[in-house]
Amino acid sequence: MGTHVIKMPDIGEGIAQVELVEWFVKVGDSVSEDQVVADVMTDKATVEIPSPVSGTVISLGGAPGDVLAVGSDLIRIEVAGEAEREAPDSLSERALPAKGPSCAAQNDQTSTALLASVDSDEPSADDANIETPSQEEPAPTGSANGDRAQADPAPASHSRTLAAPAVRKRAADLGIDLHSLNGSGPDGQILHADLDARLQAAPPTGSSPARANQPGDEQQIPVIGLRRKIAERMQDSKRRVAHFSYVEEIDVTAVEALRVELNQRWGEQRGRLTLLPLLVRALVVAVRDFPQINARYDDEAQVITRYGAVHLGIATQSDSGLMVPVLRHAESADLWGNAREIQRLADAARRGKATREELSGSTLTLSSLGALGGIASTPVVNTPEVAIVGVNRIVERPVVIDGQIVIRKMMNLSSSFDHRVVDGMDAARFIQAVRRLLEQPSLLFID
């Protein structure tokens, strides 16, 4: 017998240390070659670490949440017929692909709001969490792209069951074996709906009835992985940026009527539109006169970079945290082109299949709380950007027009700016320009 030492691999890009996010084995477990034993997180992605050998786990090099240096011992495995040896320090071809960039990794993901899905008639927080298991819990700490059930290690023919972290936790609480389910999601991914179907068929063995939290109940939840990255980036943004918010009321009756007309005329051929691509168009047109809004600020170098192209971050919520996929060159596509690309990016982000390039490089961010949007909000600037435009829900209200009380569809824009770069007057004028475009939607298409 011998001992095989797997060291924390060099993941590249100058990474000196990583955070240990999750173990999929424990001391005494048997592991097979190529079985994933742990998830680790860099500033840019969560990476799966596979075992290059088969054997029995002797020791683990840390606990979830620990920060480990590259080259330190990650795991020791007892193997048959070998002297003690160490795995290479670099990440070999055995390593599985990164699950998808963490939302905190790119300086582009600090917004707190949700994305309205292009599948709904209005921005909707519910639609933002489409059950395609989104990254569904995407992102690093539990991307749908490669999650595994924390079950007893499988033999060499080990097949990994696709399911998001929230689904895995719920299945474990209910005593449901994920391997016994046929997932209805993409690539056979197991969804909450699959658990619901199993519960309707037969209650899981050994499960106990749910009970309400009792007064003496306490639960400690470690802040690790994606949630830690979000917290760090949010704190950094609030500490470094001189935030100020501006709220404006907008009459969206006309633009909503235009959207309905476009869907009736072109919906079957080109796809249904929500308000979101029209909002994108309004931002694209408005920043032409306000280039200081479509910018990034490097406060260490004291340099502001203004962009001619609009790379719009679309805040997308998942069960594991916020992702901000980037709609590149939003100024170059028509309404339907942007709608399709937004949907594609959102789906990829929730499923953990968005690339690093798709999750970085935004110059301005659009966020929406959709149907849960409330009256107003104060979104956090997505540094190093200098502005974020927040969308609140649409409501029908009585409005006085020319001395007459009429019912109109009203919506607030709640936007935040970096006061170090954007003057208050410029921010107000920019939002007023967006308002004018949405209230007179014919102006959206005049170049």
Secondary structure as GFF3:
##gff-version 3
##sequence-region A 1 447
A	DSSP	beta_strand	2	7	.	.	.	ID=ss1
A	DSSP	beta_strand	17	23	.	.	.	ID=ss2
A	DSSP	beta_strand	30	31	.	.	.	ID=ss3
A	DSSP	beta_strand	36	41	.	.	.	ID=ss4
A	DSSP	beta_strand	46	50	.	.	.	ID=ss5
A	DSSP	beta_strand	55	60	.	.	.	ID=ss6
A	DSSP	beta_strand	67	69	.	.	.	ID=ss7
A	DSSP	beta_strand	73	79	.	.	.	ID=ss8
A	DSSP	beta_strand	85	86	.	.	.	ID=ss9
A	DSSP	alpha_helix	125	128	.	.	.	ID=ss10
A	DSSP	three_ten_helix	140	142	.	.	.	ID=ss11
A	DSSP	alpha_helix	165	174	.	.	.	ID=ss12
A	DSSP	three_ten_helix	178	180	.	.	.	ID=ss13
A	DSSP	three_ten_helix	186	188	.	.	.	ID=ss14
A	DSSP	alpha_helix	192	201	.	.	.	ID=ss15
A	DSSP	alpha_helix	225	240	.	.	.	ID=ss16
A	DSSP	beta_strand	243	251	.	.	.	ID=ss17
A	DSSP	alpha_helix	253	270	.	.	.	ID=ss18
A	DSSP	alpha_helix	275	286	.	.	.	ID=ss19
A	DSSP	beta_strand	295	298	.	.	.	ID=ss20
A	DSSP	beta_strand	303	306	.	.	.	ID=ss21
A	DSSP	beta_strand	312	314	.	.	.	ID=ss22
A	DSSP	beta_strand	316	317	.	.	.	ID=ss23
A	DSSP	beta_strand	322	323	.	.	.	ID=ss24
A	DSSP	beta_strand	326	327	.	.	.	ID=ss25
A	DSSP	three_ten_helix	330	332	.	.	.	ID=ss26
A	DSSP	alpha_helix	335	350	.	.	.	ID=ss27
A	DSSP	three_ten_helix	357	359	.	.	.	ID=ss28
A	DSSP	beta_strand	364	368	.	.	.	ID=ss29
A	DSSP	three_ten_helix	370	372	.	.	.	ID=ss30
A	DSSP	beta_strand	387	401	.	.	.	ID=ss31
A	DSSP	beta_strand	404	418	.	.	.	ID=ss32
A	DSSP	alpha_helix	424	439	.	.	.	ID=ss33
A	DSSP	three_ten_helix	441	445	.	.	.	ID=ss34
###
